Amino acid sequence: MIKNQRVKVLNKPSLTGKTKYHQGVYRPKNPQKYLGNPTNIIYRSGWEKYFLQWCDMTPSVVGYGSEELIIPYVSPLDGNLHRYYIDFVVLIRQRDGTIKKFAVEIKPYKQTQPPKMSSSRKMITESLKKQIDTYTINQAKWEAAKKFCVKNNMSFIILTERELLKGKKK
């Protein structure tokens, strides 16, 4: 289901500029490509901003949206139904002229890997518990996204800094 308007914005960009993450409102150079309100494109990290710029400036991208697709999933932590806002939907013209639709999640590589507990630790710290919970919820979200995409003739991909920064000078 494609949402028509944002219900709630979490982690709003700080007006003081003092945030832990690089967040803000993206102003596209090609607003006609955006699949929503092009004056309200929120990015929640520098990697998301980089991806928005790529979508905006890449000729084969014929359309894109940010947090415009909502997929229901059941959280393994509480057993309740939740809503997963996919980071991006991207429509890309293939070499044969067809349009392929992608659901794209941007995540730090570390969050795509199972948390590791030190062999010297006997107890789970709060930090490790939070990492385990995040990983567990992400797995449930991604499984729901994969199933949704199969049913809707889309491809689900997760991009990390490894893919986003590949070939880019550091």
OpenMM code with the backbone's topology and positions (N, CA, C; nanometers):
from openmm import Vec3, app, unit

residues = "MET ILE LYS ASN GLN ARG VAL LYS VAL LEU ASN LYS PRO SER LEU THR GLY LYS THR LYS TYR HIS GLN GLY VAL TYR ARG PRO LYS ASN PRO GLN LYS TYR LEU GLY ASN PRO THR ASN ILE ILE TYR ARG SER GLY TRP GLU LYS TYR PHE LEU GLN TRP CYS ASP MET THR PRO SER VAL VAL GLY TYR GLY SER GLU GLU LEU ILE ILE PRO TYR VAL SER PRO LEU ASP GLY ASN LEU HIS ARG TYR TYR ILE ASP PHE VAL VAL LEU ILE ARG GLN ARG ASP GLY THR ILE LYS LYS PHE ALA VAL GLU ILE LYS PRO TYR LYS GLN THR GLN PRO PRO LYS MET SER SER SER ARG LYS MET ILE THR GLU SER LEU LYS LYS GLN ILE ASP THR TYR THR ILE ASN GLN ALA LYS TRP GLU ALA ALA LYS LYS PHE CYS VAL LYS ASN ASN MET SER PHE ILE ILE LEU THR GLU ARG GLU LEU LEU LYS GLY LYS LYS LYS".split()
positions = [
    Vec3(0.0827, -0.1172, 0.0000),
    Vec3(0.0000, 0.0000, 0.0000),
    Vec3(0.0875, 0.1240, 0.0000),
    Vec3(0.0567, 0.2193, -0.0834),
    Vec3(0.1301, 0.3449, -0.0916),
    Vec3(0.0575, 0.4457, -0.0047),
    Vec3(0.1298, 0.5124, 0.0827),
    Vec3(0.0628, 0.6086, 0.1696),
    Vec3(0.0533, 0.7437, 0.1007),
    Vec3(-0.0511, 0.8166, 0.1329),
    Vec3(-0.0739, 0.9468, 0.0712),
    Vec3(-0.0072, 1.0589, 0.1471),
    Vec3(0.0025, 1.0451, 0.2785),
    Vec3(0.0680, 1.1501, 0.3545),
    Vec3(0.1335, 1.0901, 0.4774),
    Vec3(0.2314, 1.1610, 0.5293),
    Vec3(0.3057, 1.1151, 0.6459),
    Vec3(0.2158, 1.1236, 0.7684),
    Vec3(0.2083, 1.0147, 0.8443),
    Vec3(0.1268, 1.0119, 0.9643),
    Vec3(0.2032, 1.0759, 1.0794),
    Vec3(0.3294, 1.0409, 1.0959),
    Vec3(0.4099, 1.0905, 1.2047),
    Vec3(0.5551, 1.0894, 1.1596),
    Vec3(0.6261, 1.1969, 1.1832),
    Vec3(0.7674, 1.2005, 1.1475),
    Vec3(0.8462, 1.1729, 1.2740),
    Vec3(0.9214, 1.0641, 1.2738),
    Vec3(1.0069, 1.0314, 1.3865),
    Vec3(1.1451, 1.0891, 1.3617),
    Vec3(1.2168, 1.1184, 1.4662),
    Vec3(1.3526, 1.1717, 1.4552),
    Vec3(1.3587, 1.2937, 1.3639),
    Vec3(1.2731, 1.3918, 1.3894),
    Vec3(1.2728, 1.5137, 1.3084),
    Vec3(1.4117, 1.5756, 1.3090),
    Vec3(1.4521, 1.6342, 1.1966),
    Vec3(1.5796, 1.7046, 1.1969),
    Vec3(1.5751, 1.8171, 1.3012),
    Vec3(1.6832, 1.8341, 1.3719),
    Vec3(1.6910, 1.9366, 1.4745),
    Vec3(1.7014, 2.0741, 1.4118),
    Vec3(1.6287, 2.1694, 1.4663),
    Vec3(1.6362, 2.3063, 1.4161),
    Vec3(1.7673, 2.3720, 1.4573),
    Vec3(1.8303, 2.3196, 1.5618),
    Vec3(1.9572, 2.3768, 1.6076),
    Vec3(2.0746, 2.3192, 1.5303),
    Vec3(2.0495, 2.2143, 1.4533),
    Vec3(2.1577, 2.1497, 1.3791),
    Vec3(2.2373, 2.0529, 1.4630),
    Vec3(2.1974, 2.0332, 1.5887),
    Vec3(2.2710, 1.9442, 1.6782),
    Vec3(2.2032, 1.8081, 1.6820),
    Vec3(2.2350, 1.7237, 1.5878),
    Vec3(2.1804, 1.5884, 1.5853),
    Vec3(2.2955, 1.4903, 1.5763),
    Vec3(2.2693, 1.3698, 1.6179),
    Vec3(2.3709, 1.2651, 1.6108),
    Vec3(2.3905, 1.2208, 1.4658),
    Vec3(2.2845, 1.2293, 1.3856),
    Vec3(2.2885, 1.1820, 1.2490),
    Vec3(2.2715, 1.2979, 1.1516),
    Vec3(2.3150, 1.2782, 1.0302),
    Vec3(2.2995, 1.3786, 0.9248),
    Vec3(2.1579, 1.3672, 0.8723),
    Vec3(2.0705, 1.4601, 0.9119),
    Vec3(1.9296, 1.4560, 0.8747),
    Vec3(1.8889, 1.5885, 0.8128),
    Vec3(1.7817, 1.5840, 0.7361),
    Vec3(1.7324, 1.7088, 0.6790),
    Vec3(1.6234, 1.6867, 0.5770),
    Vec3(1.5959, 1.7927, 0.5010),
    Vec3(1.4955, 1.7901, 0.3950),
    Vec3(1.5697, 1.8017, 0.2626),
    Vec3(1.5437, 1.7088, 0.1725),
    Vec3(1.6107, 1.7079, 0.0422),
    Vec3(1.5293, 1.7883, -0.0580),
    Vec3(1.5965, 1.8736, -0.1313),
    Vec3(1.5343, 1.9543, -0.2369),
    Vec3(1.5806, 1.9004, -0.3719),
    Vec3(1.4938, 1.8275, -0.4434),
    Vec3(1.5352, 1.7651, -0.5693),
    Vec3(1.5552, 1.8660, -0.6821),
    Vec3(1.6471, 1.8343, -0.7707),
    Vec3(1.6687, 1.9150, -0.8916),
    Vec3(1.5666, 1.8762, -0.9991),
    Vec3(1.5137, 1.7535, -0.9887),
    Vec3(1.4133, 1.7028, -1.0831),
    Vec3(1.2889, 1.6598, -1.0057),
    Vec3(1.2110, 1.7554, -0.9532),
    Vec3(1.0976, 1.7198, -0.8672),
    Vec3(0.9905, 1.6359, -0.9366),
    Vec3(0.9835, 1.6408, -1.0692),
    Vec3(0.8835, 1.5624, -1.1422),
    Vec3(0.9082, 1.4117, -1.1281),
    Vec3(1.0298, 1.3712, -1.0903),
    Vec3(1.0609, 1.2294, -1.0720),
    Vec3(1.0127, 1.1756, -0.9378),
    Vec3(0.9841, 1.2653, -0.8437),
    Vec3(0.9497, 1.2208, -0.7092),
    Vec3(0.8051, 1.1710, -0.7029),
    Vec3(0.7830, 1.0568, -0.6371),
    Vec3(0.6510, 0.9913, -0.6310),
    Vec3(0.5710, 1.0324, -0.5077),
    Vec3(0.5821, 1.1535, -0.4673),
    Vec3(0.5112, 1.2039, -0.3498),
    Vec3(0.5212, 1.3544, -0.3518),
    Vec3(0.5218, 1.4143, -0.2351),
    Vec3(0.5337, 1.5588, -0.2240),
    Vec3(0.6824, 1.5966, -0.2304),
    Vec3(0.7289, 1.6563, -0.3390),
    Vec3(0.8718, 1.6856, -0.3536),
    Vec3(0.9220, 1.7974, -0.2620),
    Vec3(0.8320, 1.8602, -0.1876),
    Vec3(0.8758, 1.9637, -0.0932),
    Vec3(0.8920, 1.9077, 0.0476),
    Vec3(0.8644, 1.7771, 0.0651),
    Vec3(0.8715, 1.7166, 0.1982),
    Vec3(0.9468, 1.5841, 0.1934),
    Vec3(1.0673, 1.5863, 0.1380),
    Vec3(1.1493, 1.4647, 0.1285),
    Vec3(1.2482, 1.4675, 0.2441),
    Vec3(1.2240, 1.3814, 0.3423),
    Vec3(1.3077, 1.3761, 0.4620),
    Vec3(1.4140, 1.2672, 0.4448),
    Vec3(1.5377, 1.3006, 0.4787),
    Vec3(1.6410, 1.1968, 0.4859),
    Vec3(1.6885, 1.1885, 0.6300),
    Vec3(1.7218, 1.0664, 0.6721),
    Vec3(1.7562, 1.0409, 0.8116),
    Vec3(1.9035, 1.0047, 0.8314),
    Vec3(1.9797, 1.0083, 0.7227),
    Vec3(2.1236, 0.9818, 0.7332),
    Vec3(2.1927, 1.0371, 0.6096),
    Vec3(2.3218, 1.0502, 0.6198),
    Vec3(2.4000, 1.0942, 0.5046),
    Vec3(2.3912, 0.9944, 0.3907),
    Vec3(2.3793, 0.8664, 0.4229),
    Vec3(2.3675, 0.7642, 0.3185),
    Vec3(2.2355, 0.7779, 0.2460),
    Vec3(2.1276, 0.8090, 0.3192),
    Vec3(1.9977, 0.8302, 0.2539),
    Vec3(2.0033, 0.9539, 0.1644),
    Vec3(2.0687, 1.0596, 0.2098),
    Vec3(2.0820, 1.1800, 0.1272),
    Vec3(2.1597, 1.1477, -0.0003),
    Vec3(2.2668, 1.0728, 0.0131),
    Vec3(2.3472, 1.0320, -0.1022),
    Vec3(2.2616, 0.9526, -0.2010),
    Vec3(2.1788, 0.8609, -0.1493),
    Vec3(2.0919, 0.7807, -0.2355),
    Vec3(1.9865, 0.8678, -0.3035),
    Vec3(1.9296, 0.9632, -0.2301),
    Vec3(1.8329, 1.0559, -0.2906),
    Vec3(1.8971, 1.1337, -0.4061),
    Vec3(2.0195, 1.1792, -0.3862),
    Vec3(2.0901, 1.2520, -0.4922),
    Vec3(2.1108, 1.1616, -0.6135),
    Vec3(2.1454, 1.0360, -0.5878),
    Vec3(2.1662, 0.9403, -0.6972),
    Vec3(2.0353, 0.9212, -0.7748),
    Vec3(1.9250, 0.9008, -0.7015),
    Vec3(1.7947, 0.8826, -0.7676),
    Vec3(1.7578, 1.0055, -0.8494),
    Vec3(1.7774, 1.1219, -0.7921),
    Vec3(1.7406, 1.2482, -0.8554),
    Vec3(1.8198, 1.2722, -0.9839),
    Vec3(1.9471, 1.2364, -0.9847),
    Vec3(2.0347, 1.2725, -1.0962),
    Vec3(2.0620, 1.1596, -1.1963),
    Vec3(2.0179, 1.0375, -1.1674),
    Vec3(2.0434, 0.9248, -1.2567),
    Vec3(1.9328, 0.9154, -1.3615),
    Vec3(1.9675, 0.9274, -1.4896),
    Vec3(1.8658, 0.9278, -1.5954),
    Vec3(1.7789, 0.8018, -1.6013),
    Vec3(1.8331, 0.6857, -1.5671),
    Vec3(1.7531, 0.5624, -1.5745),
    Vec3(1.6496, 0.5528, -1.4619),
    Vec3(1.6633, 0.6347, -1.3581),
    Vec3(1.5621, 0.6389, -1.2520),
    Vec3(1.4486, 0.7275, -1.3021),
    Vec3(1.3322, 0.6662, -1.3254),
    Vec3(1.2178, 0.7416, -1.3779),
    Vec3(1.1236, 0.7876, -1.2674),
    Vec3(1.1400, 0.7328, -1.1471),
    Vec3(1.0596, 0.7743, -1.0344),
    Vec3(1.1154, 0.7175, -0.9057),
    Vec3(1.0941, 0.7908, -0.7955),
    Vec3(1.1383, 0.7416, -0.6655),
    Vec3(1.0558, 0.8095, -0.5563),
    Vec3(1.0450, 0.7413, -0.4445),
    Vec3(0.9738, 0.7950, -0.3299),
    Vec3(1.0451, 0.7552, -0.2026),
    Vec3(1.0320, 0.8372, -0.1000),
    Vec3(1.0958, 0.8127, 0.0290),
    Vec3(0.9881, 0.7899, 0.1344),
    Vec3(0.9916, 0.6735, 0.1972),
    Vec3(0.8944, 0.6335, 0.2987),
    Vec3(0.7504, 0.6450, 0.2485),
    Vec3(0.7296, 0.6112, 0.1231),
    Vec3(0.5960, 0.6153, 0.0623),
    Vec3(0.5284, 0.4780, 0.0633),
    Vec3(0.6031, 0.3732, 0.0953),
    Vec3(0.5503, 0.2366, 0.0951),
    Vec3(0.5498, 0.1837, 0.2380),
    Vec3(0.4349, 0.1351, 0.2815),
    Vec3(0.4199, 0.0807, 0.4168),
    Vec3(0.3867, -0.0681, 0.4058),
    Vec3(0.4623, -0.1495, 0.4783),
    Vec3(0.4401, -0.2943, 0.4773),
    Vec3(0.4123, -0.3402, 0.6201),
    Vec3(0.2998, -0.4080, 0.6433),
    Vec3(0.2727, -0.4590, 0.7782),
    Vec3(0.3628, -0.5789, 0.8089),
    Vec3(0.4027, -0.5895, 0.9352),
    Vec3(0.4813, -0.7047, 0.9793),
    Vec3(0.4491, -0.7320, 1.1257),
    Vec3(0.4738, -0.8541, 1.1687),
    Vec3(0.4527, -0.8913, 1.3080),
    Vec3(0.5880, -0.8908, 1.3772),
    Vec3(0.5973, -0.8140, 1.4845),
    Vec3(0.7223, -0.8072, 1.5598),
    Vec3(0.7411, -0.9351, 1.6407),
    Vec3(0.8571, -0.9975, 1.6284),
    Vec3(0.8825, -1.1171, 1.7094),
    Vec3(0.9036, -1.0827, 1.8575),
    Vec3(0.9207, -0.9543, 1.8893),
    Vec3(0.9425, -0.9156, 2.0287),
    Vec3(0.8126, -0.9053, 2.1072),
    Vec3(0.7069, -0.8521, 2.0427),
    Vec3(0.5813, -0.8365, 2.1165),
    Vec3(0.4632, -0.9098, 2.0522),
    Vec3(0.4840, -0.9682, 1.9342),
    Vec3(0.3777, -1.0427, 1.8673),
    Vec3(0.2699, -0.9556, 1.8051),
    Vec3(0.2904, -0.8239, 1.8057),
    Vec3(0.1902, -0.7312, 1.7524),
    Vec3(0.2211, -0.6924, 1.6080),
    Vec3(0.1152, -0.6501, 1.5398),
    Vec3(0.1282, -0.6019, 1.4027),
    Vec3(0.1832, -0.4587, 1.4056),
    Vec3(0.2843, -0.4336, 1.3267),
    Vec3(0.3468, -0.3014, 1.3163),
    Vec3(0.3533, -0.2607, 1.1704),
    Vec3(0.3925, -0.1348, 1.1455),
    Vec3(0.4047, -0.0829, 1.0098),
    Vec3(0.5522, -0.0533, 0.9805),
    Vec3(0.5991, -0.1068, 0.8701),
    Vec3(0.7372, -0.0897, 0.8258),
    Vec3(0.7363, 0.0085, 0.7098),
    Vec3(0.8001, 0.1230, 0.7292),
    Vec3(0.8114, 0.2243, 0.6245),
    Vec3(0.9406, 0.1964, 0.5473),
    Vec3(0.9268, 0.1443, 0.4272),
    Vec3(1.0433, 0.1173, 0.3436),
    Vec3(1.1109, 0.2509, 0.3138),
    Vec3(1.2427, 0.2545, 0.3208),
    Vec3(1.3146, 0.3809, 0.2986),
    Vec3(1.2829, 0.4405, 0.1614),
    Vec3(1.2902, 0.3584, 0.0556),
    Vec3(1.2706, 0.4117, -0.0793),
    Vec3(1.1994, 0.3123, -0.1697),
    Vec3(1.1215, 0.3665, -0.2611),
    Vec3(1.0701, 0.2915, -0.3755),
    Vec3(1.1338, 0.3589, -0.4967),
    Vec3(1.1915, 0.2787, -0.5851),
    Vec3(1.2617, 0.3344, -0.7012),
    Vec3(1.2163, 0.2609, -0.8267),
    Vec3(1.1826, 0.3378, -0.9301),
    Vec3(1.1458, 0.2822, -1.0603),
    Vec3(1.2616, 0.3088, -1.1553),
    Vec3(1.3191, 0.2013, -1.2084),
    Vec3(1.4371, 0.2138, -1.2942),
    Vec3(1.4083, 0.1548, -1.4317),
    Vec3(1.4341, 0.2352, -1.5360),
    Vec3(1.4199, 0.1875, -1.6732),
    Vec3(1.5383, 0.0959, -1.7043),
    Vec3(1.5052, -0.0267, -1.7439),
    Vec3(1.6069, -0.1256, -1.7774),
    Vec3(1.6555, -0.1030, -1.9208),
    Vec3(1.7624, -0.1684, -1.9580),
    Vec3(1.8185, -0.1523, -2.0937),
    Vec3(1.7202, -0.1924, -2.2028),
    Vec3(1.6302, -0.2873, -2.1707),
    Vec3(1.5318, -0.3303, -2.2711),
    Vec3(1.4086, -0.2385, -2.2748),
    Vec3(1.4100, -0.1310, -2.1939),
    Vec3(1.3012, -0.0340, -2.1938),
    Vec3(1.1940, -0.0583, -2.0883),
    Vec3(1.1946, -0.1755, -2.0262),
    Vec3(1.0954, -0.2041, -1.9220),
    Vec3(1.1315, -0.1280, -1.7943),
    Vec3(1.0326, -0.1106, -1.7098),
    Vec3(1.0531, -0.0423, -1.5820),
    Vec3(1.0530, -0.1477, -1.4720),
    Vec3(1.1567, -0.1483, -1.3912),
    Vec3(1.1646, -0.2407, -1.2781),
    Vec3(1.1488, -0.1601, -1.1501),
    Vec3(1.0680, -0.2149, -1.0574),
    Vec3(1.0371, -0.1467, -0.9327),
    Vec3(1.1148, -0.2116, -0.8174),
    Vec3(1.1799, -0.1258, -0.7371),
    Vec3(1.2599, -0.1729, -0.6248),
    Vec3(1.2102, -0.1115, -0.4946),
    Vec3(1.2088, -0.1919, -0.3892),
    Vec3(1.1919, -0.1427, -0.2524),
    Vec3(1.3328, -0.1455, -0.1938),
    Vec3(1.3795, -0.0310, -0.1452),
    Vec3(1.5187, -0.0187, -0.1021),
    Vec3(1.5257, 0.0225, 0.0449),
    Vec3(1.6021, -0.0523, 0.1208),
    Vec3(1.6295, -0.0191, 0.2603),
    Vec3(1.7763, 0.0202, 0.2712),
    Vec3(1.8036, 0.1305, 0.3407),
    Vec3(1.9403, 0.1762, 0.3643),
    Vec3(1.9708, 0.1482, 0.5113),
    Vec3(2.0754, 0.0721, 0.5353),
    Vec3(2.1121, 0.0359, 0.6726),
    Vec3(2.2631, 0.0331, 0.6875),
    Vec3(2.3130, 0.0647, 0.8070),
    Vec3(2.4562, 0.0431, 0.8333),
    Vec3(2.4858, -0.1069, 0.8222),
    Vec3(2.5992, -0.1393, 0.7646),
    Vec3(2.6356, -0.2799, 0.7462),
    Vec3(2.6248, -0.3572, 0.8779),
    Vec3(2.6677, -0.2947, 0.9856),
    Vec3(2.6670, -0.3622, 1.1163),
    Vec3(2.5270, -0.4118, 1.1535),
    Vec3(2.4224, -0.3373, 1.1158),
    Vec3(2.2861, -0.3785, 1.1503),
    Vec3(2.2327, -0.4905, 1.0619),
    Vec3(2.3055, -0.5250, 0.9567),
    Vec3(2.2631, -0.6359, 0.8711),
    Vec3(2.3262, -0.7682, 0.9143),
    Vec3(2.4134, -0.7606, 1.0156),
    Vec3(2.4847, -0.8784, 1.0640),
    Vec3(2.4379, -0.9144, 1.2043),
    Vec3(2.4349, -1.0444, 1.2378),
    Vec3(2.3949, -1.0826, 1.3738),
    Vec3(2.4923, -1.0224, 1.4760),
    Vec3(2.4407, -0.9712, 1.5873),
    Vec3(2.5297, -0.9172, 1.6914),
    Vec3(2.6204, -1.0267, 1.7458),
    Vec3(2.7403, -0.9878, 1.7837),
    Vec3(2.8375, -1.0844, 1.8366),
    Vec3(2.8616, -1.0573, 1.9843),
    Vec3(2.8534, -1.1636, 2.0599),
    Vec3(2.8810, -1.1528, 2.2036),
    Vec3(3.0237, -1.1972, 2.2281),
    Vec3(3.0950, -1.1174, 2.3025),
    Vec3(3.2334, -1.1493, 2.3365),
    Vec3(3.2369, -1.2790, 2.4158),
    Vec3(3.3341, -1.3641, 2.3876),
    Vec3(3.3443, -1.4920, 2.4584),
    Vec3(3.3818, -1.4717, 2.6049),
    Vec3(3.4350, -1.3533, 2.6373),
    Vec3(3.4735, -1.3277, 2.7760),
    Vec3(3.3554, -1.2782, 2.8595),
    Vec3(3.2460, -1.2380, 2.7955),
    Vec3(3.1298, -1.1875, 2.8687),
    Vec3(3.0392, -1.3013, 2.9136),
    Vec3(2.9941, -1.2924, 3.0348),
    Vec3(2.9017, -1.3924, 3.0879),
    Vec3(2.7573, -1.3425, 3.0811),
    Vec3(2.7409, -1.2083, 3.0773),
    Vec3(2.6077, -1.1500, 3.0785),
    Vec3(2.5852, -1.0683, 2.9517),
    Vec3(2.4576, -1.0508, 2.9178),
    Vec3(2.4224, -0.9665, 2.8039),
    Vec3(2.4052, -0.8237, 2.8551),
    Vec3(2.4799, -0.7314, 2.7986),
    Vec3(2.4686, -0.5916, 2.8379),
    Vec3(2.3445, -0.5297, 2.7747),
    Vec3(2.3044, -0.4141, 2.8245),
    Vec3(2.1902, -0.3421, 2.7659),
    Vec3(2.2169, -0.3106, 2.6193),
    Vec3(2.3401, -0.2716, 2.5902),
    Vec3(2.3775, -0.2382, 2.4522),
    Vec3(2.3626, -0.3599, 2.3608),
    Vec3(2.4106, -0.4748, 2.4067),
    Vec3(2.4005, -0.5961, 2.3258),
    Vec3(2.2546, -0.6385, 2.3112),
    Vec3(2.1756, -0.6246, 2.4180),
    Vec3(2.0333, -0.6591, 2.4085),
    Vec3(1.9650, -0.5712, 2.3041),
    Vec3(1.9979, -0.4428, 2.3033),
    Vec3(1.9389, -0.3515, 2.2052),
    Vec3(1.9796, -0.3925, 2.0628),
    Vec3(2.1054, -0.4305, 2.0438),
    Vec3(2.1525, -0.4762, 1.9122),
    Vec3(2.0791, -0.6027, 1.8689),
    Vec3(2.0595, -0.6950, 1.9613),
    Vec3(1.9887, -0.8205, 1.9305),
    Vec3(1.8436, -0.7905, 1.8932),
    Vec3(1.7781, -0.7034, 1.9711),
    Vec3(1.6389, -0.6661, 1.9417),
    Vec3(1.6279, -0.5986, 1.8057),
    Vec3(1.7191, -0.5060, 1.7772),
    Vec3(1.7183, -0.4362, 1.6477),
    Vec3(1.7358, -0.5350, 1.5336),
    Vec3(1.8298, -0.6248, 1.5467),
    Vec3(1.8551, -0.7244, 1.4427),
    Vec3(1.7324, -0.8148, 1.4241),
    Vec3(1.6719, -0.8571, 1.5341),
    Vec3(1.5551, -0.9450, 1.5289),
    Vec3(1.4375, -0.8759, 1.4587),
    Vec3(1.4128, -0.7503, 1.4946),
    Vec3(1.3042, -0.6750, 1.4306),
    Vec3(1.3342, -0.6518, 1.2829),
    Vec3(1.4584, -0.6158, 1.2512),
    Vec3(1.4960, -0.5954, 1.1106),
    Vec3(1.4729, -0.7213, 1.0286),
    Vec3(1.5058, -0.8354, 1.0833),
    Vec3(1.4849, -0.9611, 1.0108),
    Vec3(1.3367, -0.9826, 0.9809),
    Vec3(1.2505, -0.9519, 1.0787),
    Vec3(1.1057, -0.9670, 1.0577),
    Vec3(1.0561, -0.8687, 0.9514),
    Vec3(1.1036, -0.7453, 0.9576),
    Vec3(1.0657, -0.6442, 0.8575),
    Vec3(1.1087, -0.6882, 0.7188),
    Vec3(1.2325, -0.7334, 0.7073),
    Vec3(1.2868, -0.7686, 0.5763),
    Vec3(1.2196, -0.8919, 0.5185),
    Vec3(1.1810, -0.9847, 0.6037),
    Vec3(1.1082, -1.1032, 0.5557),
    Vec3(0.9708, -1.0612, 0.5028),
    Vec3(0.9035, -0.9712, 0.5739),
    Vec3(0.7732, -0.9211, 0.5278),
    Vec3(0.7895, -0.8439, 0.3966),
    Vec3(0.8967, -0.7654, 0.3858),
    Vec3(0.9219, -0.6879, 0.2634),
    Vec3(0.9476, -0.7811, 0.1449),
    Vec3(1.0253, -0.8856, 0.1664),
    Vec3(1.0535, -0.9812, 0.0583),
    Vec3(0.9235, -1.0452, 0.0076),
    Vec3(0.8379, -1.0873, 0.1002),
    Vec3(0.7105, -1.1498, 0.0619),
    Vec3(0.6218, -1.0498, -0.0121),
    Vec3(0.6148, -0.9265, 0.0385),
    Vec3(0.5356, -0.8222, -0.0269),
    Vec3(0.5858, -0.7986, -0.1688),
    Vec3(0.7166, -0.7900, -0.1840),
    Vec3(0.7753, -0.7614, -0.3153),
    Vec3(0.7497, -0.8738, -0.4150),
    Vec3(0.7590, -0.9973, -0.3704),
    Vec3(0.7298, -1.1107, -0.4589),
    Vec3(0.5859, -1.1014, -0.5093),
    Vec3(0.4927, -1.0714, -0.4197),
    Vec3(0.3504, -1.0613, -0.4563),
    Vec3(0.3221, -0.9426, -0.5481),
    Vec3(0.4068, -0.8389, -0.5422),
    Vec3(0.3802, -0.7155, -0.6160),
    Vec3(0.4813, -0.6882, -0.7274),
    Vec3(0.5481, -0.7942, -0.7728),
    Vec3(0.6412, -0.7836, -0.8858),
    Vec3(0.7465, -0.6740, -0.8646),
    Vec3(0.8058, -0.6765, -0.7463),
    Vec3(0.9111, -0.5817, -0.7101),
    Vec3(1.0332, -0.6602, -0.6634),
    Vec3(1.1437, -0.5896, -0.6485),
    Vec3(1.2640, -0.6481, -0.5896),
    Vec3(1.2966, -0.5720, -0.4621),
    Vec3(1.3307, -0.6453, -0.3574),
    Vec3(1.3695, -0.5844, -0.2308),
    Vec3(1.5212, -0.5909, -0.2178),
    Vec3(1.5836, -0.4758, -0.1909),
    Vec3(1.7284, -0.4749, -0.1710),
    Vec3(1.7638, -0.3924, -0.0480),
    Vec3(1.8697, -0.4348, 0.0172),
    Vec3(1.9249, -0.3617, 0.1306),
    Vec3(2.0601, -0.3076, 0.0863),
    Vec3(2.0773, -0.1776, 0.0991),
    Vec3(2.2046, -0.1151, 0.0655),
    Vec3(2.2709, -0.0659, 0.1931),
    Vec3(2.3993, -0.0952, 0.2058),
    Vec3(2.4779, -0.0476, 0.3198),
    Vec3(2.5838, 0.0488, 0.2676),
    Vec3(2.6602, 0.1024, 0.3583),
    Vec3(2.7685, 0.1916, 0.3163),
    Vec3(2.8648, 0.1210, 0.2209),
    Vec3(2.8741, -0.0098, 0.2316),
    Vec3(2.9644, -0.0848, 0.1426),
    Vec3(2.9215, -0.0721, -0.0034),
    Vec3(2.7910, -0.0822, -0.0294),
    Vec3(2.7419, -0.0682, -0.1667),
    Vec3(2.7341, 0.0790, -0.2079),
    Vec3(2.6893, 0.1639, -0.1168),
    Vec3(2.6722, 0.3050, -0.1497),
    Vec3(2.8034, 0.3765, -0.1773),
    Vec3(2.9073, 0.3363, -0.1084),
    Vec3(3.0358, 0.4050, -0.1223),
    Vec3(3.1332, 0.3312, -0.2136),
    Vec3(3.0880, 0.2201, -0.2713),
    Vec3(3.1741, 0.1427, -0.3614),
    Vec3(3.2197, 0.2292, -0.4780),
    Vec3(3.3483, 0.2394, -0.4969),
    Vec3(3.4032, 0.3163, -0.6078),
    Vec3(3.4128, 0.4652, -0.5810),
    Vec3(3.3619, 0.5085, -0.4654),
    Vec3(3.3685, 0.6510, -0.4318),
    Vec3(3.4981, 0.6776, -0.3561),
    Vec3(3.5647, 0.7869, -0.3888),
    Vec3(3.6890, 0.8222, -0.3191),
    Vec3(3.6594, 0.8520, -0.1753),
    Vec3(3.7469, 0.8045, -0.0872),
    Vec3(3.7289, 0.8276, 0.0570),
    Vec3(3.8173, 0.9393, 0.1042),
] * unit.nanometer
topology = app.Topology()
chain = topology.addChain("A")
for resn in residues:
    res = topology.addResidue(resn, chain)
    for name in ("N", "CA", "C"):
        topology.addAtom(name, app.Element.getBySymbol(name[0]), res)
